[in-house]
Amino acid sequence: MIKNIEHATVFSFKDEVVYQKGQVVSKTLSQNKNVSLTAFAFDKNEGLTKHKSPGDALVTILEGSAVIEIGDEIFELTENQSIIMPANVAHALFAKEQFKMLLTVIFPEK
């Protein structure tokens, strides 16, 4: 189920989270054993340190631009671009400027 968003109403994902100075803000929209859907707002110079996830993670930049490290590769994504961070591969995100993203993680079936 999707939560924390008005149903049957037109909305923009980027308006669902707001920037806060010196913080990474997140809003969980759905989370269960199969999928996690979260909107994020990263203030400038904030990020998530290198980590791994057991599921494939699809990142879509909603506003601004982000630096994303996957394994040993560095990618710079801008608004409306997406990338998949493969399961069990270390990745990190950094905000050279403020950015918002939608993160969808699909976990393997057990």
C-alpha positions, -999 to +999 in steps of 0.1 A: +000+000+000+011+036-006+010+059+024+017+095+032+003+108-001-033+118-008-048+092-030-068+100-062-052+135-063-027+147-089+007+155-073+044+161-081+068+138-063+093+167-059+068+186-039+064+157-014+097+165+004+113+198+013+149+208+018+162+214+053+195+230+060+223+205+066+200+175+063+188+146+042+150+145+044+131+113+035+095+104+032+085+067+031+057+061+006+057+023+008+077-004+024+074-041+027+095-072+022+093-068-016+096-031-023+106+002-007+095+036-022+110+067-007+112+104-017+144+122-006+156+159-004+193+164+000+207+197+011+239+209-006+270+190+006+249+162+022+249+126+012+247+089+020+280+072+026+290+040+007+268+011+016+251-020+001+215-031-003+202-066-009+178-052-035+182-034-069+178+003-062+163+026-089+171+063-084+152+090-104+164+126-099+134+148-095+152+182-091+187+194-091+217+171-097+235+143-078+268+125-078+263+088-075+291+063-069+284+027-079+313+003-072+343+022-086+323+043-111+311+079-106+279+092-123+265+127-124+227+127-129+204+156-134+166+161-133+146+134-150+176+110-153+176+076-136+201+049-127+200+014-112+223+007-083+226-031-085+219-053-054+250-060-032+272-035-050+285-006-027+271+028-037+270+063-023+252+096-031+264+132-027+248+166-033+271+191-050+239+212-050+205+205-035+186+177-052+155+156-048+151+120-058+127+091-058+142+058-046+126+025-055+142-006-041+131-041-053+141-069-030+147-105-041+120-130-034+128-154-006 
